[in-house]
Amino acid sequence: MAEMRIGVIGFGGMGHYHVDTVKVPGVRFVAASDIDPAQLEDAGSLNLRAYCKDEEGFFSDPEINTVLVSVPNHLHKKYALMAAKAGKNVICEKPAALSPEDLAEMVDCANANNVLFEVHQNRRLDKDFKIAKKVYDEGLIGDIFNIESNIHMPNGRMHNWHQFKNCGGGMLYDWGIHCIDQALQLVPGKLDSVYCDLKSVFHTDVDDCYKIIMKFEKGDTVSLNLSTYVLKPYPRWMLCGSKGTCVIQGFDGSGSIYRTTGLVEKLPPRIEPNPAGPTRSFRPMPPGLLYQEPLPEARADHLDFYRNYLRAMSGKAELMVKNEEALRALRVIMACFESADAKRSVRFADRP
Ligand SMILES: NC(=O)c1ccc[n+]([C@@H]2O[C@H](COP(=O)([O-])OP(=O)(O)OC[C@H]3O[C@@H](n4cnc5c(N)ncnc54)[C@H](O)[C@@H]3O)[C@@H](O)[C@H]2O)c1
């Protein structure tokens, strides 16, 4: 049975999150490295060897066989390369790199050193996403023509390095990479084109608001919306299909599937006065025709990321997040920046 003995580089918010939440047999956190001594103050109480501004000591620690890279985004490449060259497996926080070229170099280096490399796209394991995927895969609302994935937060400002472009800050890199990865997991086949509108509402250096439209060859359109300042959020997901509408309210996976009983047949054939004005198709629905069904159940456990990694270490499974998938998601991010600059949609179909 394989054992992960993890050294965390970048022991801030996310570094702590991994140590605090990952309780999986076979996974042990053994060391932490940071440039800020304050971040390492609790390392002893967590049974971690602390390396402060001591990269050499950290990367040559023989007990560490896996490095978790959870430094700010612009530093991922440097430490992923160092880890691979030191013969350690790598888990790299998202976005793995600031460009597909950098990520390709990291993957090549891991392959050359015969170590595992995986990007922590943990939001594939979120309950809301798992439900959306089940609704999609099982055709529970017929042919799906529109998908909305919304992230609306009330906090306005981002913290610390997240506000700076040279650190890989901004919400497109931060949340966009999760939502794009989810969209690529949800809809099979080629992505034809990408449109992206980026705004900086509360920040000067980076984006904090996006609207992305991904059009797939298969016909599906996925809209991704994010803002750091929306006080009455849209539902997390809306999937519109030919046999119903699926609404998933939030990360807790609450919501419903909405269906109608013969709505179209029962609408009167002519325009009649109604509160929506002179319209037949868009008049309020006559009572009793709309009904709700519960969403399907979906198992969601973020620790599956680590369970899968352990199995991959023993050669019993493939890694959950394939490197080519992480590369594709980063290429979409690049297409988003390109589209936002050009103020028009850009073709994606001919990119790998
Ligand atoms: N997968 C997720 O759900 C998720 C959620 C939050 C953040 N993240 C990712 O985790 C990473 C860290 O984000 P965070 O929010 O924890 O940031 P953070 O600022 O809380 O932590 C970063 C830590 O890195 C340390 N650091 C900076 N330079 C360093 C260096 N040269 N060597 C060692 N340590 C150094 C900082 O002192 C800090 O403690 C980012 O890539 C972010 O995108 C992922």
The ligand as an SDF file (V2000), in Angstrom:
LIG
                    3D

 44 48  0  0  0  0  0  0  0  0999 V2000
   -8.4070   24.5320   -4.9720 N   0  0  0  0  0  0  0  0  0  0  0  0
   -9.0270   25.4550   -4.2440 C   0  0  0  0  0  0  0  0  0  0  0  0
  -10.2090   25.3220   -3.9320 O   0  0  0  0  0  0  0  0  0  0  0  0
   -8.2740   26.6640   -3.8000 C   0  0  0  0  0  0  0  0  0  0  0  0
   -8.8300   27.5660   -2.8890 C   0  0  0  0  0  0  0  0  0  0  0  0
   -8.0670   28.6550   -2.4770 C   0  0  0  0  0  0  0  0  0  0  0  0
   -6.7960   28.8660   -3.0010 C   0  0  0  0  0  0  0  0  0  0  0  0
   -6.2910   27.9630   -3.8970 N   0  0  0  0  0  0  0  0  0  0  0  0
   -4.9380   28.1430   -4.4730 C   0  0  0  0  0  0  0  0  0  0  0  0
   -3.9760   27.9110   -3.4410 O   0  0  0  0  0  0  0  0  0  0  0  0
   -2.8300   28.7250   -3.6690 C   0  0  0  0  0  0  0  0  0  0  0  0
   -2.5590   29.5540   -2.4280 C   0  0  0  0  0  0  0  0  0  0  0  0
   -3.6420   30.4240   -2.2140 O   0  0  0  0  0  0  0  0  0  0  0  0
   -3.9950   30.9520   -0.7340 P   0  0  0  0  0  0  0  0  0  0  0  0
   -5.3330   31.5750   -0.8470 O   0  0  0  0  0  0  0  0  0  0  0  0
   -3.7660   29.8660    0.2390 O   0  0  0  0  0  0  0  0  0  0  0  0
   -2.9080   32.0910   -0.5490 O   0  0  0  0  0  0  0  0  0  0  0  0
   -2.2730   32.5750    0.8280 P   0  0  0  0  0  0  0  0  0  0  0  0
   -1.7580   33.9350    0.5570 O   0  0  0  0  0  0  0  0  0  0  0  0
   -3.2430   32.3900    1.9350 O   0  0  0  0  0  0  0  0  0  0  0  0
   -1.0720   31.5500    1.0670 O   0  0  0  0  0  0  0  0  0  0  0  0
    0.0900   31.5640    0.2580 C   0  0  0  0  0  0  0  0  0  0  0  0
    1.2760   31.2760    1.1680 C   0  0  0  0  0  0  0  0  0  0  0  0
    2.4390   31.1630    0.3700 O   0  0  0  0  0  0  0  0  0  0  0  0
    3.5030   31.7650    1.0940 C   0  0  0  0  0  0  0  0  0  0  0  0
    4.5860   32.0960    0.1660 N   0  0  0  0  0  0  0  0  0  0  0  0
    4.6980   33.1550   -0.6630 C   0  0  0  0  0  0  0  0  0  0  0  0
    5.8620   33.0880   -1.3300 N   0  0  0  0  0  0  0  0  0  0  0  0
    6.4800   31.9550   -0.9180 C   0  0  0  0  0  0  0  0  0  0  0  0
    7.7100   31.3470   -1.2500 C   0  0  0  0  0  0  0  0  0  0  0  0
    8.5440   31.8880   -2.1630 N   0  0  0  0  0  0  0  0  0  0  0  0
    8.0410   30.1870   -0.6270 N   0  0  0  0  0  0  0  0  0  0  0  0
    7.2130   29.6370    0.2990 C   0  0  0  0  0  0  0  0  0  0  0  0
    6.0500   30.1880    0.6640 N   0  0  0  0  0  0  0  0  0  0  0  0
    5.6860   31.3280    0.0560 C   0  0  0  0  0  0  0  0  0  0  0  0
    2.8710   32.9740    1.7500 C   0  0  0  0  0  0  0  0  0  0  0  0
    3.6520   33.4560    2.8220 O   0  0  0  0  0  0  0  0  0  0  0  0
    1.5410   32.3890    2.1860 C   0  0  0  0  0  0  0  0  0  0  0  0
    1.6190   31.8390    3.4820 O   0  0  0  0  0  0  0  0  0  0  0  0
   -3.1550   29.5620   -4.9110 C   0  0  0  0  0  0  0  0  0  0  0  0
   -2.5980   28.9600   -6.0400 O   0  0  0  0  0  0  0  0  0  0  0  0
   -4.6510   29.5330   -4.9860 C   0  0  0  0  0  0  0  0  0  0  0  0
   -5.1590   29.7130   -6.3030 O   0  0  0  0  0  0  0  0  0  0  0  0
   -6.9910   26.8730   -4.2830 C   0  0  0  0  0  0  0  0  0  0  0  0
  1  2  1  0
  2  3  2  0
  2  4  1  0
  4  5  1  0
  4 44  2  0
  5  6  2  0
  6  7  1  0
  7  8  2  0
  8  9  1  0
  8 44  1  0
  9 10  1  0
  9 42  1  0
 10 11  1  0
 11 12  1  0
 11 40  1  0
 12 13  1  0
 13 14  1  0
 14 15  2  0
 14 16  1  0
 14 17  1  0
 17 18  1  0
 18 19  2  0
 18 20  1  0
 18 21  1  0
 21 22  1  0
 22 23  1  0
 23 24  1  0
 23 38  1  0
 24 25  1  0
 25 26  1  0
 25 36  1  0
 26 27  1  0
 26 35  1  0
 27 28  2  0
 28 29  1  0
 29 30  1  0
 29 35  2  0
 30 31  1  0
 30 32  2  0
 32 33  1  0
 33 34  2  0
 34 35  1  0
 36 37  1  0
 36 38  1  0
 38 39  1  0
 40 41  1  0
 40 42  1  0
 42 43  1  0
M  CHG  2   8   1  16  -1
M  END
$$$$
